[in-house]
Amino acid sequence: MEAFKDIYKVFKENPIRNSYIVENQTGTNNTTTNIGRPNTALLHTVISFSTFGIAVGLRLFQDTRYFSPPVRRMLNFFSIPLAVTVMLIVSNFLDVYLNTVQVKSGITLSSPETRPWLINPNLSGKGKLDWGMAVLAAFPAVFVVIVIFIETEITVLMCFKETVSRKGSGFHTNLLVVAISIFICSIFGLPWMCLAAVETSNHIDSLRVWTSYNIPGIKSQVEKVRQQRVTLFFIGLATGLFLYQPFHFGHIPIALLSGLTLYMGVVATFGVQFFKRLELLFMAPSQHPYIDYLDNVPLLKVHLFTVIQIIMITLLVVIKSVDSISFIFPIFIMLMIPMRVLLGKYAFTPLEIEQLDNEQDDEHH
């Protein structure tokens, strides 16, 4: 969604025109005004979708029969760096203006003239919140806590399943660390830290080791996960060093980031059961693949559950997109829990709801 918003914003700022120079005649004075920049919007769109296409293509290349398996896995692991490198070289050779990443050098405030480093907790005085507003702020804070809790637990459960391991109480410290980091960031007026579900999924995916079967009809299973912290250490170290710009960020087009955002969103849907059931809506029953839940759940109920999910997703997108009602987004997320309970009690049997409400696709290849 963010990638398409960026493309829309670029087209709005740099619309496609026959002429980008307008002459203004006022009496005897003639002035010219530039309206947008030529080819910026088109090149932004091309680079965004090209970055996305190269990254996805290299990721899916692992499922082909070209080259040896180690080469295919290597291209899969480095799909994002290769896509970024190729499109960065292409964009630098083209004499077209592109919006680039703007990052200040060093650790500093974005607007030091408006506020100091520490947020003033004093609620009195001109321009400050009164105590009544401070008390009322606790009401939306509850909704924020719900969102943070759900996002943290979903990410933790995803890691718990994917790593095929047991971390004990280590998983329960995530929420505590997130709460402490949010408190510290609030004091300094910094963006809140949270668990990144999509990035975590991609990181775990790169560490998984799959069993290799050459027998048709047998799916590969996760054999183990390389338990290491070296990658995350160097990611944090590189992020800290980049604050002092050893590499010039001004050469990185925002179009590249839009393509990567689209890539992470699309890749996160791979293997999700909902999209397979979405395909079943447009397939004849005789063409359905062999999937476990199709043997245990009537097809009408499968379609009913898919339609309900489509409606819920549409409502979530609408609520999140409309600013005037976006504050009820956490409430709507929380209402999904009793709704699932009601569906499992009145519309579906426990076995049916368990098989349909599964995040992974159970198709046998």
C-alpha positions as CSV (number, residue, x, y, z in Angstrom):
1,M,0.0,0.0,0.0
2,E,2.8,2.4,0.9
3,A,4.5,1.8,-2.5
4,F,1.4,2.8,-4.4
5,K,1.0,5.9,-2.2
6,D,4.5,7.0,-3.1
7,I,3.8,6.5,-6.8
8,Y,0.6,8.5,-6.5
9,K,2.4,11.3,-4.7
10,V,5.1,11.4,-7.3
11,F,2.6,11.6,-10.1
12,K,0.7,14.3,-8.3
13,E,3.9,16.4,-7.9
14,N,5.2,15.6,-11.4
15,P,2.3,15.1,-13.7
16,I,2.8,14.0,-17.3
17,R,2.5,17.1,-19.5
18,N,3.4,18.2,-23.0
19,S,5.3,21.1,-21.5
20,Y,6.7,21.6,-18.0
21,I,7.4,25.4,-18.5
22,V,4.6,27.9,-18.2
23,E,5.0,31.5,-19.3
24,N,3.3,34.1,-17.1
25,Q,2.7,37.5,-18.7
26,T,2.0,40.4,-16.4
27,G,2.1,43.7,-18.2
28,T,5.6,44.0,-19.7
29,N,7.1,41.3,-17.4
30,N,7.4,37.8,-18.7
31,T,8.2,35.0,-16.2
32,T,8.5,31.3,-16.5
33,T,7.4,28.7,-14.0
34,N,8.4,25.1,-13.9
35,I,5.5,22.7,-13.2
36,G,6.8,19.4,-12.2
37,R,9.8,17.6,-13.7
38,P,9.8,15.6,-17.0
39,N,9.9,11.8,-16.8
40,T,10.3,11.8,-13.1
41,A,7.0,10.0,-12.4
42,L,7.5,7.5,-15.1
43,L,11.0,6.6,-14.1
44,H,10.0,6.4,-10.4
45,T,7.3,3.8,-11.4
46,V,9.7,1.9,-13.6
47,I,12.4,1.7,-11.0
48,S,9.9,0.7,-8.2
49,F,8.4,-2.2,-10.2
50,S,11.7,-3.2,-11.7
51,T,13.3,-3.5,-8.2
52,F,10.2,-5.5,-7.1
53,G,10.3,-7.7,-10.2
54,I,14.0,-8.5,-10.0
55,A,13.9,-9.3,-6.3
56,V,10.8,-11.6,-6.6
57,G,12.2,-13.2,-9.8
58,L,15.5,-14.1,-8.0
59,R,13.5,-15.4,-5.0
60,L,11.3,-17.7,-7.2
61,F,14.3,-18.7,-9.3
62,Q,15.1,-21.2,-6.5
63,D,12.1,-23.3,-7.6
64,T,13.4,-23.7,-11.1
65,R,15.7,-26.3,-12.5
66,Y,18.3,-24.0,-13.9
67,F,21.9,-24.1,-12.5
68,S,22.8,-26.1,-9.4
69,P,20.8,-25.9,-6.1
70,P,23.6,-24.0,-4.3
71,V,23.6,-21.3,-7.0
72,R,19.8,-21.0,-6.9
73,R,19.9,-20.7,-3.1
74,M,22.6,-18.0,-3.3
75,L,20.5,-16.0,-5.8
76,N,17.6,-16.3,-3.5
77,F,19.5,-15.1,-0.4
78,F,20.9,-12.1,-2.2
79,S,17.8,-11.2,-4.3
80,I,17.3,-7.9,-2.5
81,P,21.0,-6.6,-2.7
82,L,21.2,-7.6,-6.3
83,A,18.0,-5.9,-7.2
84,V,19.0,-2.7,-5.4
85,T,22.5,-2.7,-7.0
86,V,21.2,-3.2,-10.5
87,M,18.5,-0.5,-10.3
88,L,20.9,1.9,-8.5
89,I,23.4,1.6,-11.4
90,V,20.6,2.1,-13.9
91,S,19.2,5.2,-12.2
92,N,22.6,6.8,-11.9
93,F,23.2,6.5,-15.7
94,L,19.9,8.2,-16.5
95,D,19.7,12.0,-16.6
96,V,16.3,12.2,-14.9
97,Y,15.5,13.8,-11.6
98,L,14.4,11.4,-8.9
99,N,13.5,12.0,-5.3
100,T,16.3,10.6,-3.1
101,V,16.6,9.7,0.6
102,Q,17.4,12.8,2.7
103,V,19.2,12.0,6.0
104,K,21.0,14.4,8.2
105,S,24.5,13.6,9.2
106,G,25.1,12.5,12.7
107,I,22.7,12.2,15.6
108,T,20.6,15.4,15.8
109,L,17.1,16.6,16.0
110,S,15.1,17.0,12.8
111,S,13.8,20.4,14.1
112,P,16.2,21.7,16.9
113,E,14.6,25.1,16.7
114,T,11.2,23.9,17.9
115,R,12.0,21.6,20.8
116,P,14.9,20.3,22.9
117,W,16.1,16.7,23.2
118,L,14.0,15.9,26.3
119,I,10.2,16.3,26.1
120,N,9.1,18.7,28.8
121,P,6.8,16.8,31.2
122,N,5.5,20.0,32.7
123,L,1.8,20.2,31.8
124,S,1.3,23.8,32.8
125,G,2.1,27.0,31.0
126,K,1.4,28.4,27.5
127,G,1.2,25.8,24.8
128,K,1.3,22.9,27.2
129,L,-1.5,20.3,27.8
130,D,-3.6,20.6,30.9
131,W,-4.1,17.7,33.3
132,G,-7.6,17.0,31.9
133,M,-6.1,16.2,28.4
134,A,-3.4,14.1,30.1
135,V,-6.0,12.0,31.7
136,L,-8.0,11.7,28.5
137,A,-4.9,10.5,26.7
138,A,-5.0,7.3,28.7
139,F,-8.1,6.3,26.7
140,P,-6.4,6.1,23.2
141,A,-3.2,4.8,25.0
142,V,-5.2,1.6,25.8
143,F,-5.8,1.0,22.1
144,V,-2.1,1.6,21.3
145,V,-1.2,-1.0,23.9
146,I,-3.6,-3.5,22.2
147,V,-1.9,-3.0,18.8
148,I,1.6,-3.3,20.2
149,F,0.7,-6.4,22.2
150,I,-0.9,-8.1,19.2
151,E,1.9,-7.2,16.9
152,T,4.5,-8.4,19.4
153,E,2.7,-11.7,20.1
154,I,2.1,-12.4,16.4
155,T,5.7,-11.9,15.7
156,V,6.8,-14.1,18.6
157,L,4.4,-16.9,17.7
158,M,5.6,-16.8,14.1
159,C,9.2,-17.1,15.3
160,F,8.3,-19.8,17.7
161,K,6.8,-21.9,14.9
162,E,9.3,-21.2,12.2
163,T,12.4,-21.8,14.3
164,V,11.2,-25.3,15.4
165,S,12.8,-24.7,18.7
166,R,12.1,-23.8,22.3
167,K,13.3,-20.5,23.8
168,G,11.6,-20.7,27.2
169,S,11.0,-17.4,28.9
170,G,13.2,-15.6,26.3
171,F,10.1,-15.1,24.2
172,H,8.3,-13.4,27.0
173,T,10.9,-10.8,27.4
174,N,10.2,-9.3,24.0
175,L,7.1,-7.4,25.2
176,L,9.1,-6.1,28.2
177,V,12.0,-4.9,26.0
178,V,9.5,-3.2,23.6
179,A,7.7,-1.4,26.5
180,I,11.0,-0.1,28.0
181,S,12.2,1.1,24.5
182,I,8.9,2.9,23.9
183,F,9.2,4.6,27.3
184,I,12.7,5.8,26.5
185,C,11.7,6.9,23.0
186,S,8.8,8.8,24.4
187,I,11.0,10.8,26.7
188,F,13.2,11.9,23.8
189,G,10.4,12.3,21.4
190,L,11.7,9.6,19.1
191,P,9.7,7.1,16.9
192,W,8.5,4.1,18.8
193,M,10.3,0.8,18.4
194,C,8.3,-2.3,17.7
195,L,8.8,-5.9,16.4
196,A,9.1,-5.9,12.7
197,A,7.0,-9.0,11.6
198,V,7.8,-8.9,7.9
199,E,11.6,-8.3,8.4
200,T,11.7,-11.0,11.0
201,S,10.0,-13.4,8.7
202,N,12.5,-12.7,5.9
203,H,15.4,-13.1,8.3
204,I,14.2,-16.4,9.6
205,D,13.6,-17.6,6.1
206,S,17.2,-16.9,5.2
207,L,18.4,-19.0,8.1
208,R,16.2,-22.0,7.5
209,V,17.7,-25.3,6.2
210,W,15.3,-27.4,4.2
211,T,15.5,-31.1,3.7
212,S,16.2,-32.1,0.1
213,Y,14.0,-34.8,-1.4
214,N,14.3,-35.9,-5.0
215,I,11.1,-38.0,-4.7
216,P,8.1,-36.5,-6.5
217,G,5.1,-35.7,-4.3
218,I,7.1,-35.2,-1.1
219,K,7.3,-31.7,0.3
220,S,10.5,-30.4,1.8
221,Q,10.4,-29.7,5.5
222,V,12.4,-27.4,7.7
223,E,15.3,-29.4,9.0
224,K,16.9,-26.8,11.2
225,V,17.4,-23.1,11.6
226,R,20.9,-21.7,11.9
227,Q,20.9,-20.1,15.3
228,Q,23.2,-17.1,15.1
229,R,23.2,-13.4,16.1
230,V,26.0,-12.3,13.8
231,T,23.6,-11.0,11.1
232,L,21.6,-8.8,13.5
233,F,24.8,-7.5,15.1
234,F,26.2,-6.3,11.8
235,I,22.8,-4.9,10.7
236,G,22.7,-2.8,13.9
237,L,26.3,-1.8,13.5
238,A,25.8,-0.7,9.9
239,T,22.7,1.2,10.7
240,G,24.6,3.1,13.4
241,L,27.5,3.9,11.1
242,F,25.3,5.1,8.3
243,L,24.1,7.9,10.6
244,Y,27.5,9.5,9.9
245,Q,27.1,8.9,6.1
246,P,30.1,6.9,5.1
247,F,27.9,6.1,2.1
248,H,26.1,9.0,0.4
249,F,22.4,8.5,0.9
250,G,21.6,11.2,-1.6
251,H,22.3,8.7,-4.4
252,I,19.5,6.3,-3.3
253,P,16.2,7.0,-5.0
254,I,13.1,6.7,-3.0
255,A,11.7,4.5,-5.8
256,L,14.1,1.8,-4.7
257,L,12.6,1.8,-1.3
258,S,9.1,1.7,-2.7
259,G,10.0,-1.4,-4.7
260,L,11.5,-3.1,-1.6
261,T,8.4,-2.2,0.4
262,L,6.2,-3.8,-2.2
263,Y,8.5,-6.8,-2.3
264,M,8.3,-7.4,1.4
265,G,4.5,-7.1,1.4
266,V,4.1,-9.5,-1.5
267,V,6.6,-12.1,-0.2
268,A,4.9,-12.1,3.2
269,T,1.8,-13.6,1.5
270,F,3.6,-16.6,0.0
271,G,2.2,-19.8,1.5
272,V,-0.7,-18.1,3.3
273,Q,-3.8,-20.3,3.1
274,F,-6.1,-17.4,2.5
275,F,-4.7,-16.7,-1.0
276,K,-5.1,-20.3,-2.0
277,R,-8.7,-20.3,-0.9
278,L,-9.1,-17.1,-2.8
279,E,-8.0,-18.9,-6.0
280,L,-10.5,-21.7,-5.3
281,L,-13.4,-19.2,-5.6
282,F,-12.6,-18.9,-9.3
283,M,-11.8,-22.6,-10.0
284,A,-14.1,-25.4,-11.0
285,P,-14.3,-28.1,-8.3
286,S,-12.8,-30.7,-10.7
287,Q,-9.7,-28.5,-11.0
288,H,-9.1,-28.1,-7.3
289,P,-5.7,-29.3,-6.0
290,Y,-5.4,-31.9,-3.3
291,I,-5.6,-30.0,0.0
292,D,-6.4,-31.5,3.4
293,Y,-9.2,-29.1,4.4
294,L,-11.1,-29.8,1.2
295,D,-11.6,-33.3,2.3
296,N,-12.8,-32.3,5.8
297,V,-14.8,-29.1,5.1
298,P,-17.7,-28.7,2.7
299,L,-16.7,-26.4,-0.3
300,L,-19.6,-24.0,0.5
301,K,-18.2,-23.4,4.0
302,V,-14.7,-22.9,2.6
303,H,-16.0,-20.2,0.3
304,L,-18.1,-18.7,3.1
305,F,-15.1,-18.4,5.3
306,T,-13.1,-16.8,2.5
307,V,-15.8,-14.2,1.8
308,I,-15.9,-13.3,5.5
309,Q,-12.2,-12.8,5.5
310,I,-12.4,-10.6,2.4
311,I,-15.0,-8.4,4.1
312,M,-13.0,-8.1,7.2
313,I,-9.8,-7.2,5.3
314,T,-11.7,-4.6,3.3
315,L,-13.1,-3.0,6.5
316,L,-9.6,-3.0,8.0
317,V,-8.2,-1.2,5.0
318,V,-11.0,1.4,5.0
319,I,-10.7,2.1,8.7
320,K,-6.9,2.4,8.5
321,S,-7.1,4.7,5.4
322,V,-9.7,7.1,6.7
323,D,-8.1,9.5,9.3
324,S,-11.4,10.4,11.0
325,I,-12.1,6.8,12.0
326,S,-8.6,5.3,12.1
327,F,-8.5,5.5,15.9
328,I,-10.9,2.6,16.1
329,F,-8.4,0.3,14.3
330,P,-7.2,-1.4,17.5
331,I,-10.8,-1.9,18.6
332,F,-11.6,-3.6,15.3
333,I,-8.6,-5.8,15.6
334,M,-9.6,-6.8,19.2
335,L,-13.1,-7.7,18.0
336,M,-11.6,-10.3,15.7
337,I,-11.1,-12.6,18.7
338,P,-14.8,-12.8,19.8
339,M,-15.9,-13.0,16.2
340,R,-13.7,-16.1,15.6
341,V,-15.2,-17.7,18.7
342,L,-18.7,-17.0,17.4
343,L,-17.9,-18.4,14.0
344,G,-16.5,-21.6,15.5
345,K,-19.6,-21.9,17.6
346,Y,-22.4,-21.2,15.2
347,A,-21.2,-21.2,11.6
348,F,-18.5,-23.9,11.7
349,T,-17.5,-26.9,13.7
350,P,-14.3,-26.8,15.8
351,L,-12.5,-29.0,13.3
352,E,-13.6,-26.9,10.4
353,I,-12.5,-23.6,12.0
354,E,-9.2,-25.1,13.0
355,Q,-8.4,-26.2,9.4
356,L,-9.7,-23.1,7.7
357,D,-8.1,-20.6,10.2
358,N,-4.6,-21.8,9.4
359,E,-1.9,-19.4,8.3
360,Q,-0.1,-21.9,6.1
361,D,-1.2,-23.5,2.9
362,D,-1.5,-27.3,3.2
363,E,-1.3,-28.2,-0.4
364,H,0.7,-31.3,-1.2
365,H,3.2,-30.7,-4.1
